[in-house]
Amino acid sequence: MAEDIKSDKIWFYAKSSREKYGPYTDDEMIKLIRNGLVTGRDYIWMVDLDEWILVENSIYNYYLSDGQSVYES
């Protein structure tokens, strides 16, 4: 059972200072974004990605607070 929980932690994030953090689950990443610890200008990565991408260019853009989202309607 512990391996199932560990396998859910798939996301990493990096600040502009190039410090890397993780791994995190989807829910943990959402909380980090909603609490402002991860911003749209930070990078995220998981094993299935070829390279690091900006949070603002990812599915997590939805969870950015007002003023950070580039896809607001």
Secondary structure by P-SEA (a helix, b strand, c coil): caaaaaaaccbbbbcccccccccccaaaaaaaaaaccccccbbbbcccccbbbbccccccccccccccccccc
